[in-house]
């Protein structure tokens, strides 16, 4: 081509990528020439250089400068005739330097076909600046549609500085800079180019070329700073740029179950209908219901993560995964894992994956930001910093590529966080949002009163600390005004949406339950702590403080007994005064009728002992034949529950025939006092579990998405200073579900407040525990005998409430407040009516019933859902590798074991009990028990005299069994680090209270585990 033709194609290339609101860089290299001229790179380079030499003389840029001056004199009429001349000056910058690493003149002379001398070509100092100055004037006027001017000189390189300012940033370099700005977040303020330089050092080969060109070049850094500023401004206007590249950048996804790293791509419109490769020889057809595509990357992460891995989705489209030494992830409930973070966000826990070469730097930066996260190895040469929640900004974090872990800087006044009630800008009092400010010197007015922002970075006003009254409120600054409303409460009583774990009555008396679903909730099934459509026997209680407690046995004897004082009650600091008739009958052979007799009046309240399972341990009792006559001739008996006058007369007649001599009354000795355990505090505390449960119960439909729950949990933990658990939103959900407060519908990604119930606790002397929805006013009304509703007032007047909170070693809450209720059984009708007015149902012993009707794991497998073929792709098996249990990919799915299959973004777990046998769907925790016990004995430890069950910490119980055990005490399981009295190494266990020997045997039978009884106290090493 001739030079005039090169002028045309180069100008056409500029027009294709120019935008009026952005600086235009006339970047030219061999690749640019090839694309513009539609030639091979070397061919294009040679053709352009030869065309320039043929058209220009000994003063190579004189004709271009003259043409530029004449064109400017004509008022920039027509197209600029000297673009090819400008391109030649830039090409000298982008070519490999000759001699000095930053030299330009040797390279320029070589391109012009002259000796490569370190001197400017003839006339360069006059002609080149003239052309660039004319070019800038045109862009600032008639050519502004192409872009804003960017060419400039430098105080050191006054002549060559013009070309150097253009030859630094190519299109792929802009994508690198865009990625950096994107990681910093759209709300980020000014970004220093030095942060970009440090960031590129952590990105390995991906950024090595650009880094080498600019890192030690002050003039280059000035140019790149302009580009960074330009990209920040563009980001604020437009957000992320749509990639037009054949190779786009994908995201990393860490699978929490398999502990594997893969890629994920957001499916855009262009992918719909396409068959895409998802790795390992598998493909997927993308439809409009496919939000993301998960891609399996070949090889261990240590082999490709640092350098990056390109994967061909389709023949015309590829994605790049990885490429760097530091990556930020966040929890993504919909994808069942951690996904690479694209931009900063409020109240989201993050995780940092870092190469070991940068681990110390990252750790220091996180410490500076207020994080206490510690590293743990994950892949060869890589480590995780888990659960990073930063309360403040640290400058080094941005340079390290960790901007996404910091709260974004607001561009204007905005409300962030808080615990929204579902409707726009409505919050509970005390749960108001924070006001994010664009700068620390912003003037903020709340309801007409000036408020000083916090000194943290980024600055904010914490409205929850102001103590706003219920009503409408306004937050203002000179540029904007925000309004919101606060409410003291929404509901006067507990409400819930229908949500149910459907139950199936198997052969015999066993029940199995499916996952929770939102919808019709008539039952049969389980919802929180309530059995819906299933009759659960309520406990039989006697509650007569000051009475003598007696038992009529089937052989006609009269025995005085000491009310049971289970040790677990003492460890909770509880002293209920009732007599658990079922508990008494289970420990006293032949017990038929229990009596509470007033020594002063002789009045008797009686209860018939039911048919209950016998347990180990005897009740202290002494014969009382001296009371037989008084029982026969005294006042008429009142009955708690079923009347049994005929049975009582029959037993008393037998007692008369005993003709035993009267003995002096000698009551049984009282049980020794048990000290309250350190992990329980009386009353209530600042408690994020309570606050998030109240928030969920007050919301519209008493439900929230899992993501909303996550953000609310993080926010309330930050408000209360509980940064130690701010990222444990999944564990908090599990704790609330175990206690019967919530149900999770994973198919919809929602969390529902469960139906409110006062659930009877077994072996608890008449205690009930409150479970399910708990709006703000509920506890107040349950403890207010002066309630405006007389039905409520009459019922709560004959009850008493006790509050206990599970705490850690520093006295901080680890679960919602346990609310225990005690009542006199003769007032049960009053209490039932009052509680129903408040949306609470009096309920039987769910904990006892669940265990009594729970099938063994083996029986559950036999009756479970069978798969005729694998229920998904990407099979993994749970196996022991060098003594460590983990998920490994497998292509042999015919062997015995527990499998995990991927079905879209959902995981399906299945158990094969023998090679070639049928696959049966299982709960993940149940499958782990099946897998582990298939190779070795699995042992449970029962602390006999403490009625405490210890389970290996790394082997969680199946969800329904865990809920059953928790609903025996109203407290979640807790961690114990101990050495067992019978010997052995230190062990980490999960402890469950109120588990007697009989129940422990039932649990062992359900799990197919061995039971080891310890008759000496198991001491916690940490106490």
C-alpha positions, 0 to 999 in steps of 0.5 A, spaced: 500 500 500 502 507 499 502 511 505 496 515 503 492 508 503 495 507 510 493 514 512 486 512 511 486 505 514 489 507 520 484 513 521 479 508 520 481 503 525 482 509 530 474 511 528 472 504 530 475 504 537 474 512 538 469 514 543 467 522 544 467 522 552 474 518 552 481 520 551 484 517 544 490 514 544 493 513 537 497 506 539 500 503 533 504 496 533 505 490 529 498 488 531 495 494 529 498 495 523 496 488 521 489 489 523 488 495 519 491 493 513 488 486 513 495 483 512 500 478 516 504 482 522 511 482 518 508 483 512 504 489 514 510 492 518 514 491 512 509 494 507 508 500 512 515 502 513 517 501 506 511 506 504 513 511 509 520 511 506 518 511 499 514 517 500 518 521 505 525 524 504 531 526 508 527 530 513 522 524 514 517 528 518 517 535 514 512 533 509 507 531 514 508 537 519 507 541 513 501 538 511 498 538 518 499 546 518 496 547 511 490 542 514 489 546 520 490 553 516 484 551 512 480 550 518 481 542 519 477 541 512 477 534 511 480 528 514 487 529 517 492 527 512 498 526 517 496 520 521 501 515 518 506 520 520 504 520 527 503 512 527 511 512 525 513 516 531 509 511 535 511 505 532 518 507 534 516 506 541 512 500 541 517 496 537 523 492 541 528 498 543 535 498 540 540 499 545 538 502 551 531 499 554 527 506 553 531 508 547 527 511 541 531 514 536 535 508 535 529 504 533 526 510 529 532 511 525 532 503 524 524 504 522 526 509 517 531 505 513 537 509 516 543 507 521 540 506 528 544 512 531 541 515 538 540 521 535 533 524 533 532 524 525 533 531 522 527 536 523 524 531 529 524 536 534 520 541 530 516 537 525 513 532 530 511 536 536 508 541 530 504 534 528 502 532 535 499 539 537 495 540 530 492 533 532 490 535 539 487 542 537 483 537 532 481 533 537 479 538 542 474 541 536 472 538 529 475 531 531 472 531 538 467 525 536 473 521 535 475 522 542 479 527 547 486 529 546 491 525 550 498 526 547 503 530 551 510 532 551 514 530 558 519 535 561 525 530 560 523 527 553 521 534 550 520 531 543 519 524 543 515 525 549 509 526 544 510 519 541 511 515 548 505 518 551 501 514 545 505 508 545 504 505 552 497 503 552 494 498 547 487 495 548 489 489 552 492 493 557 486 497 557 482 491 559 487 489 564 486 496 567 479 495 567 479 489 571 483 493 576 478 498 576 473 493 577 476 490 583 477 496 586 469 497 585 465 503 582 464 507 588 472 507 589 475 514 589 481 517 586 486 511 584 493 512 584 497 509 579 502 506 584 496 501 586 496 499 579 503 497 579 503 493 585 497 490 583 500 488 576 506 485 580 501 480 583 498 478 577 504 474 574 505 473 566 498 476 565 500 483 566 508 482 566 509 486 559 505 492 561 508 492 568 515 492 564 514 498 560 511 502 565 514 500 572 520 504 572 518 510 567 515 516 570 513 519 564 509 512 562 506 512 569 503 519 568 500 517 562 497 510 565 495 515 571 490 518 565 488 512 563 486 509 570 482 516 571 479 515 565 477 508 566 474 510 573 470 516 570 467 511 565 466 505 570 461 510 574 457 512 568 457 505 564 459 500 569 462 493 566 464 494 559 461 488 555 467 484 552 468 484 545 474 479 545 474 472 543 477 471 549 473 473 555 475 473 562 471 468 566 470 467 574 473 462 579 468 458 583 471 454 589 466 448 591 465 447 598 463 440 598 468 437 593 474 442 595 475 443 588 476 449 583 473 450 577 471 456 572 464 459 571 461 464 566 455 468 566 451 466 560 449 472 556 444 472 550 450 470 545 451 464 548 443 462 548 442 456 544 449 454 543 453 448 545 458 449 550 464 445 552 464 445 560 470 440 560 472 433 561 469 432 554 462 434 556 458 439 553 452 443 555 446 447 551 445 453 554 438 456 554 434 462 557 434 459 564 441 457 564 444 463 568 451 461 569 455 455 566 460 451 570 467 449 567 471 444 569 479 446 568 483 440 567 489 439 571 491 441 579 490 448 580 497 449 582 499 447 575 494 453 571 492 458 577 498 462 577 499 463 569 492 462 567 488 457 563 484 459 557 478 454 555 474 454 549 467 454 550 465 454 543 469 454 536 469 462 536 469 464 544 474 462 549 474 464 556 481 465 561 480 463 568 485 465 573 492 468 572 495 472 578 497 470 585 491 473 589 484 472 588 478 474 592 471 470 593 465 471 596 459 466 598 454 465 593 448 461 596 445 459 589 452 456 586 453 452 593 460 455 593 465 461 593 465 465 587 470 470 585 468 477 586 468 482 581 466 488 585 466 490 592 459 490 596 456 491 603 456 486 608 458 480 604 464 475 607 470 474 603 475 469 602 482 470 599 486 465 595 493 467 595 499 464 592 504 462 598 509 467 595 504 473 597 501 470 603 505 474 608 504 481 604 496 479 604 496 477 611 499 484 613 495 488 609 489 484 612 491 485 619 492 493 617 484 492 615 482 489 622 481 482 619 483 476 624 483 471 619 489 466 618 491 462 612 490 455 611 493 451 605 488 448 600 492 447 594 500 446 593 503 452 593 496 456 595 492 458 601 486 460 603 484 466 608 477 464 610 471 469 612 475 476 611 470 481 614 474 488 614 471 493 618 476 499 615 480 500 609 487 499 608 491 502 602 495 496 601 489 492 600 487 495 593 494 494 591 494 487 592 487 486 588 483 485 595 479 492 594 473 487 594 474 485 601 473 493 603 466 496 603 465 500 597 466 508 597 459 511 596 459 516 590 453 520 594 449 519 600 446 512 600 443 507 605 446 501 606 445 495 611 440 495 616 435 490 617 429 491 612 422 489 613 421 487 606 418 494 604 422 499 601 426 503 606 422 500 612 426 498 618 425 496 625 427 501 631 434 499 633 436 496 626 436 502 621 441 502 616 448 506 615 448 512 611 454 511 607 458 518 605 462 520 599 467 523 604 469 524 611 468 531 611 460 531 608 455 534 612 449 530 614 443 532 617 438 527 620 431 529 622 434 536 622 440 535 627 447 535 624 450 528 625 458 527 625 460 521 621 465 516 624 472 516 623 472 509 619 474 509 612 469 509 608 466 514 612 458 513 615 453 515 620 450 509 624 443 510 624 442 504 629 446 508 634 442 514 634 436 511 638 431 514 633 423 514 635 418 510 630 416 514 625 418 517 618 425 520 618 430 524 613 437 524 612 440 530 608 446 533 605 447 539 600 446 535 594 441 529 596 435 527 601 433 520 603 427 518 607 425 512 611 421 509 616 422 505 622 417 501 626 417 499 633 414 492 631 410 489 626 406 484 629 403 483 636 403 475 635 407 470 631 405 469 624 408 464 619 408 462 611 406 455 610 412 451 610 413 443 611 418 438 611 413 432 608 413 426 612 412 419 610 410 414 615 414 407 613 412 400 615 412 400 623 412 406 627 417 410 623 417 417 619 422 420 614 422 427 612 423 430 606 427 437 605 422 443 607 418 446 601 414 452 601 406 451 600 400 448 603 402 446 610 397 441 612 401 435 613 403 430 615 410 433 616 415 437 620 415 444 621 421 447 625 419 444 632 412 442 630 409 435 628 404 437 623 398 433 622 401 428 627 399 426 634 405 427 638 404 425 646 404 431 650 407 430 657 404 428 663 406 433 669 404 434 676 406 441 679 405 442 686 410 445 690 411 443 697 407 437 696 409 430 697 410 426 691 407 419 691 407 413 687 402 407 687 405 401 684 402 395 680 403 391 686 399 396 691 405 399 695 405 406 696 412 409 695 414 416 696 419 419 691 424 425 690 422 429 684 427 427 679 433 433 678 436 431 672 443 434 672 443 437 665 437 442 668 443 444 674 448 445 668 443 450 665 441 453 672 434 451 671 430 448 677 423 447 675 418 444 680 414 439 677 414 432 676 415 429 670 410 423 670 413 419 664 420 420 666 418 417 673 415 411 670 421 410 665 425 409 672 421 406 677 418 399 675 411 397 676 409 405 677 402 405 675 399 412 678 403 418 681 400 423 686 402 430 689 399 430 696 398 436 700 401 434 707 397 440 710 390 438 707 391 431 704 388 434 697 391 429 692 392 431 684 393 424 681 396 422 674 396 415 671 403 413 668 403 411 661 407 406 658 414 408 656 420 406 655 424 403 661 431 407 662 437 406 666 437 409 673 433 408 679 428 413 682 430 414 690 423 412 694 421 409 701 415 405 703 409 409 706 404 404 708 402 409 713 399 414 708 394 408 705 388 410 710 389 417 709 389 416 701 382 412 702 379 417 706 381 423 704 378 428 699 376 426 692 382 426 688 383 431 682 386 428 676 391 431 671 390 428 664 386 421 663 382 419 670 383 413 673 379 412 679 377 405 678 385 403 677 386 407 684 381 404 688 384 397 685 391 399 687 389 402 694 385 395 696 391 391 694 395 396 699 390 395 705 392 387 704 399 388 705 397 390 712 404 393 713 406 396 719 406 403 719 413 407 719 415 414 720 415 418 714 422 419 712 423 422 705 428 420 700 434 424 700 435 430 695 439 430 689 446 433 690 447 440 687 450 441 680 454 447 678 452 451 672 456 449 666 461 455 663 457 455 656 450 458 659 449 465 661 442 467 665 438 472 662 439 475 655 445 478 651 447 482 645 445 477 641 446 477 633 441 470 633 436 474 637 436 480 632 436 476 626 430 471 628 426 477 630 428 481 623 426 474 620 419 474 624 417 481 622 418 481 615 413 480 610 411 473 609 416 472 615 421 470 610 427 472 606 432 470 601 438 466 603 442 472 600 438 477 604 439 473 610 447 473 609 447 480 608 443 482 614 447 477 619 453 480 617 451 487 618 448 485 625 454 482 627 458 488 625 453 492 629 454 488 635 462 488 634 461 480 633 466 480 627 468 473 629 462 470 627 460 475 621 462 470 616 458 464 619 451 465 616 451 458 614 452 456 621 447 461 624 442 458 619 444 451 621 443 453 629 436 456 628 434 450 624 436 445 629 432 449 634 426 449 630 426 456 629 427 456 621 426 452 615 430 453 609 427 451 602 433 450 598 429 449 591 427 457 592 433 459 596 429 462 601 429 462 609 422 461 613 420 463 620 417 456 622 411 455 626 411 458 633 411 452 638 412 451 646 415 444 645 415 440 651 422 437 653 423 430 656 426 429 662 425 436 664 420 436 670 415 440 666 419 445 662 417 447 655 421 451 650 419 456 645 421 455 638 419 458 631 417 465 629 419 470 635 417 477 633 419 483 637 413 483 641 412 476 643 416 475 649 414 481 652 407 479 651 409 472 654 411 475 660 406 480 661 400 478 666 397 485 665 396 484 657 391 488 654 388 482 652 384 478 658 385 471 655 393 472 654 393 476 661 390 470 664 394 465 661 401 468 662 399 469 669 400 462 671 406 461 667 413 463 669 419 464 664 426 463 664 432 465 659 438 462 658 443 463 653 449 459 650 455 463 650 463 461 648 469 462 653 468 469 652 461 470 654 459 471 647 452 468 645 453 462 640 445 461 639 439 465 640 436 466 647 433 459 650 426 461 653 423 456 658 416 456 660 413 452 666 406 452 668 401 448 673 398 443 669 391 444 672 391 451 668 393 448 661 387 450 658 388 457 660 395 457 658 393 454 651 388 459 650 393 465 651 398 462 647 394 460 641 392 468 641 399 469 641 400 464 635 404 459 639 402 452 640 403 448 646 406 441 643 408 435 645 415 432 646 418 433 639 425 431 641 423 424 644 418 423 638 423 424 633 428 419 636 422 414 637 420 414 630 426 415 627 429 409 622 436 407 622 440 409 616 440 402 613 432 402 613 432 409 611 436 407 605 432 401 603 426 405 603 429 411 600 429 414 592 432 409 588 436 412 581 435 408 575 441 412 572 446 417 575 442 423 577 447 428 574 454 429 572 461 430 574 461 424 579 465 425 586 466 419 591 467 420 598 473 416 600 479 416 605 485 418 602 491 417 606 487 417 612 483 423 610 476 423 608 475 428 602 471 428 595 475 425 589 473 425 582 471 418 579 469 415 573 467 408 576 461 409 579 459 402 580 463 401 587 460 401 594 460 408 597 457 415 597 457 419 591 456 427 589 453 428 582 452 435 579 445 437 577 445 444 574 448 448 580 445 443 585 448 437 588 445 430 589 448 425 594 447 418 593 449 411 596 451 405 593 451 399 599 454 394 594 458 394 588 453 394 582 447 395 587 442 401 586 444 408 587 439 411 593 439 418 594 441 420 601 442 426 606 450 428 605 451 427 613 447 420 613 452 418 607 458 420 611 456 416 616 454 410 612 461 411 608 465 412 614 462 406 618 463 401 612 471 402 613 471 402 620 468 402 627 465 409 628 464 410 636 459 415 640 461 417 647 456 417 652 457 420 659 453 416 663 452 420 670 452 427 666 447 424 661 451 427 655 452 425 648 459 426 645 460 425 637 466 426 633 466 434 631 468 432 624 462 427 623 456 432 623 449 428 625 444 428 620 439 434 620 433 431 623 437 427 628 441 433 630 434 437 631 431 431 635 437 432 640 437 439 640 430 439 642 431 435 648 434 441 651 433 447 647 440 448 647 444 447 641 450 442 641 457 445 643 464 443 642 468 440 647 476 439 647 477 433 652 481 427 654 476 421 655 477 418 662 478 411 659 484 414 656 487 416 649 489 422 645 485 429 646 479 429 642 474 434 639 467 432 640 460 435 639 456 435 646 449 434 646 445 435 653 439 431 656 441 424 653 440 418 657 443 412 656 437 409 653 436 415 648 444 414 647 443 407 645 437 409 640 442 414 637 447 409 636 442 404 633 440 409 628 447 411 626 449 404 626 455 406 631 458 403 637 456 406 644 462 407 649 460 409 656 464 413 660 462 413 668 467 418 670 466 425 668 469 428 662 473 434 663 473 440 658 481 442 657 479 449 655 475 450 661 
